[in-house]
């Protein structure tokens, strides 16, 4: 998609470590780093760096299923192939497949004028009828997309003519254009690639209108994308992108140093050690974005111990966010005072942070009746203050933070068991509410705060289950629903302030750090930056000198 590029320079001095750094493993990535013969041959065809038209990228896993209406595929790859009606920029919404649009006075009808002369990469015309075919396919699988409130308000879609597409809602919905502009599910695939007009059970090919087409893919080894010769907009300068699969962090870094890859990009693809190592390098460049999302711990308020607000607030004061920021992230991820950064729309409301204060945390636990027992663990009415913290075992960072908190909380007489599970099991247990405490990350830009809050009203992730013990849960949910259909900006801000204040004072979330997007790349690659959609790698803006 066409997005406005946001450049963020690495500024300031990175703080030295005060905690143990992330562990690394050099095993498991050599074969992927060496790559296939075809990938290496295609890179050799690019010649020297000057005027080079091929870029070699790296990802930790395969591109997977790139059906734009489902959620299994890598989002950066879907962004390369598909486009949406509108695009999200630093300055707001901009035309994409729709060259203009109007919104009715009551905010319930959106009429889009579809751009002329656009074709899918298979030659099929992308007109209003093709757009409607995509929406029909998405609506057929509506239950899969109800995390988007728009789907719950949708009355119907129509294509009065080949240049006009209309969406009707039952109520006004202010995040509408945002949801239409994010990577999925409202990206357009060629109707010819659908299976009998449907996409819920798969597609026959990954055919979009984007700047690139997928030419070749070998599962868990590499994928090759080439510039779409029939692209309607500005043609990318990088004509060929080979994506290697290298699961191991250290192996990726070695591949970059050897010149086997040109770019490592993504908040989970690069650790703080690597950023710190290359920030002064003449051979490589480092780029960091503004905060994109919040790393957090969710507390289950239905837990017999955590149902007490005083205990949850004590845990807030017992958590040294600055030490986590400095020791694990070298200051690259700033300490998070609140659930959403103040730079996120509607979230700069002056909430008072829970300052790290070990003494105060102990006093609060004392007052709540949790007194130190003989075994170094607090007790109340014969019950020990013992909790478990669930983390994704695929995340070295979460494990490192968990071990640190286990040690720190232990000093206060809080017994913390840490439990790692593979990603799917971790997510299933989080969604089902099978946890005391669990690591999570808010949805991030551009989904915050509206989508993160909207999802709290249903069992999408762990938020719904975690909040069931709150006395004001119904009131919070009601305010969130009102936010989404509000047409009054002042009233909307008041509602956001109410919800964010309640969640903050209820202490359901322990915010840890604000994540940022990261990139390390060879110095002859230019145009590397970040967009409003944190999952996009803006290849179309890049070029070699």
N, C-alpha and C positions, 0 to 999 in steps of 0.2 A: 504494500500500500504506500501511497505517497504521504509521508509524514514530515513535519518540521523537525529538523535535527537540533538537539540541544547539546551544546558542547560544555563540558564541565572540566576544568583543569584541576589537577592534583595540587592542592595548596596546603601550606603549613607544614609543620614538622610532625612526623609520625612518632607516637609515643612508644617508648621501649616496653618490652614485655615485663609484666609482673606476675603472670600466671604461666603455667605450662602451655606451650604452643600446641597447635594441632598436630597429631601424629600423622605420618605419611607411610605409604607402602609403595615400594618400587616394583612390586610384583603385579602380574595380571594385566599389564597394558602393552607389553613389548610387541606382541603380534599385531595389535591394532595400530601401534605407533609406526611400525614398519610399513603398514598399508599394503594394498594390493598392487600388483604389477600395473594394472590399468590406471590406478590413481597416480602412481609415480610417473607413468609415461605421459599422462595428460598434463601433469605439472611441468615436465620437461619441455613440452611444446610451447609453454609460455615464454621461454627464452629468459633474457636478463630482466632486471627489475624495471628498467626504464620503459614506459609504455606497456608494461605487462598487463594482460587482460584476463588472467586467471588468478583466482584467490583460493588458497587452501585453508579451510576452516576446520574446526574440531568440535565435536560434541561428546558427551560422556556416554550417550546411548544412541540407538538407531532412530531414524526418523519415524518409524512405526506407521500407523494408519493415518494418512493425511486427509481423510474425509473431513471437509470443513464443518460439517454439521454435527460431528461427534467430538469426543474429548481425549482420544487416545494418542493422537499425533503430536509431534514436536511443533510448538506454536511458531517458532522462528521460520520453519519450513512452510507451514501453512500461510504465513505472511508473504512469503516469496511467490506463492502460486496464485493466491486468491485475493479478491478485493471486496469491499463492502460499499454500501450506498454513500456513506460519508466517511471522512477520516478525521482523526483527532489531532489537533496541533497545539502548540504552545499558546496560541491566540484563540483557541476555541475550535469550532467545527469547520471543516472545509469540504468542498465538493470532491467526490471520487467517481463512482459509477453514476451517481445522481449529480447533475451539474447545478441544480438548484432545488429548493423546496420551500413550501409554505406550511404554516401551522394555523389551524382554524382558531377563531377567537376563544372558543371554549377549551382549546388545548387537546381535543380528542381526535382530530383528523389531521394526518400528515400526508401531504401530496408532493410527490417527487417527480421532477422532470428528468428523465433518464438520458444520459449522455449519448449522442449519436456516434456511429462509426466504431463502436467497440465490439470486438469479437473475442470469443474464447479461443484458446490456443489450438482447438480442433477446427476452427473456422465457423462455428456456430455463432449467430448474432446474439449479443447480449442486450436485449431490449426489455421493455417492461414485462413482456410475456415470460421471458427467461427468469426475470427477477421473481415474478409471481410463482413460477414453477419451483423455485428454491424455497420460497416462504411456505408454499403448500407442503413441501417435503419436511420442512422443519416443524410445521404445525402438526403434521401427522404423528410426529414423535414428541408431542408437546410435554408429556410427563417428564421427559429427560431434561427439559429446559426450564422448569418452573423456578429454578434459583434466580432467574431473571423475572422480576415482577411484571415486566411488560407482557410476558406470556399469559399471566393471570388476568390482565386487563384487555387482552386482544379480542376484538369483536370480529374482525375479518380483514382480508386484503383483496385488492382488485386491480386490474389493469384495463382501464377504460379504453386505452389505445396503446400503440406500441411505444409511445414516449412518456406515458403517464402511469405511475404506480401509486396506489393509495393504501394507507394503513389507518384503520379505525379502532379506537379504544373506547372502553366503557367509561373511563375517567381520564382526566389529564395526568400526565406522568412526566415529571421534569427530567429524569435521567434517560429519556427515550433515545436521544441521539447518541449518547455515550454507548448504550447497549447495542445500537446499530453499527457503531464504529469500531468495536473491539474485535479481536481476532476471530472469535467463533461464538455462537453458531451462525451468525447472519452474514457469512461470506458466500460468494456466489460460485457455483460449479456448473459446468456445462450440462444442460438437461440431457444431452446425449450420453453423459457419463453416469446418469442415474439408472437404477434398476427399476424399470417400469414406473418411472416418475417418483421413486422413493429413494431415500438415502439411509434410512434407519437400520437397514440390514447390510450396508456396505455400498460401494460404488464400483463402477467398471473401470475407472481411471481417474487420476488426479488432474483434472483439466479446469484451469481457471483463466482469468484475464490479467493476471499479475505480470510483473517484470521478468519473471523467470519460469521455465518449464523444467520438469523433472525428466532427465534423459536416461538415467541408469541408477540402480540401487542394488547393493548386495547386503543382505541383512547382517547387521552387527559389524560391518566392515567399512563401507563407504557409500555415498550417494553423490551423483553428479547432476548439477543444475546448469542450464544454459539460458542465456538471455532470450526472451520472447521476441522474435523478429517482428511480430505483428502488434507489439504493445502500443496502445493508443497514446501514452504519455511520453515523458522524457525517457530515452533509452539509457540503460545503465552502462557505465564505462567498463565495469568488470563483466566480461562476457561469459565467463565460466567459473563456477564455484564448485569445488570438490570438498565434500564434508567427510572427514575421517572420524571413525568412532574410536575414541581412546578413553576408557573408563577411569583410568588412574590419573590423579592430579599430577604427580611427579613426572609421570611418563609424558603427559601433555607438555609440561614445561621443557623437558629435554627435547621433545620434537620441535618446539619453537626455537630453541637455541641452535639446533642443528639445521634450521632452515627448511624443515619438512612441512611446517605449517606457517601461515602468516598471521593468524588472528585467533586469540582465545577471548571469548565474550560471554558474560553472564554472571549473575550474582553468586551462583553456586558452582561456577566453573573455576574460580580463582580464589585461592586463600590469601590471607593477609600477608603471609610470609613472602609469597611471590610478588605481591604489589610492593612491599617494602624493599625487596631485592632489586627490582627493575626501575624504581622511581627516578634514579639518577643515571640510568643507562643511556648511552648514545646510540645503541643498536636497536633499542626497543622503546616504545611509548606506553604510558599508562594513562588511562582515563577513568574517572569516577563520576557517577551521576549524583544528582540530588537524592535525598531519601525516597525510596520507592515503596517500602512496606515496613511493618514492625514485627520484629522477632519477639515472641511473647510466650508466657506460660499461662495456660488456662486452668482455673481452679474450679473443681466440681462442687457447687454449693449444696448438692444433695448428700455429700459425704458427711458422716457423723461428726467429724472434727471440723471440716471446712465450712459447715453450715453457719458457723459463728463468724460474723463479720469481723469481730475483733481479731480472730486468729488470721483471717485473710489479710487484714491490714498489717498485722505484725509481720507476716511473711513479706509484705511489700517493703517494710522498713529494714528487714533482715537481708535484703537482696542488694548487693553492691554492684550496681550497673556500671559504674565508672571502672571498676576493676575488671569486669568482663570486657568492656570496650577496649581498655588499654592492654590487657593481658592476652586476650584471645584474638582481638581484631586490630591490634596496634593503633587504635584510635580511628580506624577507617569506618567502623560503624559506630556512630555516636550513641551515647547512653540515651535510652528512651524514657522520657518522663511520663508520657501518656500513651494511650492506646493508638492514637494516630498522631503523626507529626503535625506541628502547628502550620506547616506549609501546605497541608492538605486542605482543600476547600471546606469551609464551615467549621474547621477544627481549632482555630486560633481563638480559644475562649478563656484563656487565663486560668486554667486548672492548676492547682498547687500540687507539685510533685511530691511523692512519698520519698522523703530524703532518707538516705542510708543512715541508720542509727541503731546499732546493735543493742545499745543499752535500752533505748526506748522500746525496741521489739521485745526484749526480755521482760520489761515492766508490763507491757500490754498482755503478754502471755500469763504473767503472774496474776494480773487483775482478772483475767478470764478464767482463773482457777487451775491453770496448768503449771504445777510446781515441780521443781527438779526432783527426780527420783534417785534412788541409790545407784542405779545403773547408768547415770548420766543422761537419761531420757526423761523428759517431763511426763507427769501423770496427772490424771483428773478422775476422781471417782473410780480408781482402780484400772483405768484405761490408759495405755501408753500413747504419747503423741507421736505416732508413727504414720507416715504417708508414703505413697509410691509416686514416682515421676516416670511417665511413659515418654520414650523418645524413639525417633526413627533410627534404626540401627545402621541405615545407609548413610547417615549424617555424622561424620567425625566431629563436626562442630557441636552438635547437640549433645553428643556423648561427653565432650570435653566440658561443656557448661554444666551438664548434670553432675559430673564428678566434682566439680568445684563447689556447686551448691550443696551437694551431699556433705562435703567437709565443713563448709561455712555454717549451714543450718545445724550440723551436729554440735558445734560449739555452743549453741543456744539451747541444746537439749531437744532438738527436733530430729527424730529418726527418719531419714529419707532413704528409701530403697529406690534404686534406679533400674529401670527395665527397658531394654531395647528390643524392638520387634521390627521385622522387615516391613517395607513401606505399606503394602496392602493391608497387612494385619494391623499395623499401627493406625492406619486411616479407618479401618472397620471398627476398631475398638474406640477410637475417638468419636466417630459418628454415633455409636451406640451408647456412649456415655460410660464405657467400662474403664474408668480411670479416676484417680484422685487428682493428679496434676498431669498436664500433658503439654508438650511443646506444640506451638502452632505459629503460623505467620498470617497476618491479615492479608486480604486479597491484593492489596497494593494498587498502584496507579495503573489505569484510570478507574478502577473499580471502587476505590475508597472515596468517601466513607459509605456511599449509598448501598453498594452491593454487599459489602461486609455486614452492614447493619440489617439489611433486608433478609439475609440468609440466617440471621439469628432467630428468626421467627419460626423456622422449620428445621428438621434434623438433616441439614446439609453437611456440616462438619460438627465439631464438638461444642460449639457455642450454645446451641439449643439445649442440649442435655445439661451442660454446666450451669445454665441459668435457672434451671427448674426449681432450685431452692430459694430463689429471690422472692421476697414478699411483694416487690413491685414489678415482677416480670410482666404481668398483663398490661400494666400501665406503660412500661417501656415499649412493648410490642405495639400497642395502640399508637403511641407517638411516632414510631418508625413508619407504620402504615400511613399515617397522616403526612409525614414528611414527603413520601414518595408521590403523593397526589396533590401536594400543595402548589398553588400558583402564585402565592404571595411570598416574595423573597424574605421579607422581614419575619413573617410568621415561620417560614421554613428554618431560618437561623435560630429562632427561639426554640423550636422543637429539637433541632440538633443539639443545642446547648443543654436542654433538659436531658436528653438521652445520654449524651457523653458525660455529663456531670453525674447522673445516676450510676452509670457503669463504673465510673472512676471511684465514687464514694463507696459503692458496693464491693469494690476491690476484687472483681471477678478475674481480672487480667493482671499479670505481672509483666509489664512491658520491659524488655531487656535492652535491645539496641534497634536503631533504625537501619535497616538494610539499604545498601546502595548497589546499583549495577556497576560492573567492572569490565574493563577491557585491557588486555596486553597485546601489543601487535608490533610487527616489524616497522621500523621507522620510515620506510619508503611507502607505506600504506597511508593514505590521507582520507579525510572525510569520515573518520570513525567518531561516532558520538551516540547520543541516546535520544529516543523519542518519548512521546507521552505514553506509549504502550511499552511497558517494561520488558515484554516478552519478544519484541521485535529486534532483529539484528538488521540495521538499515543498510543492507548491501548496496542498494540503488544509489546511495550517496557516496560510495567509496570509489577510490581510484588510486593508481600507483604513479609515483613520480620517478 
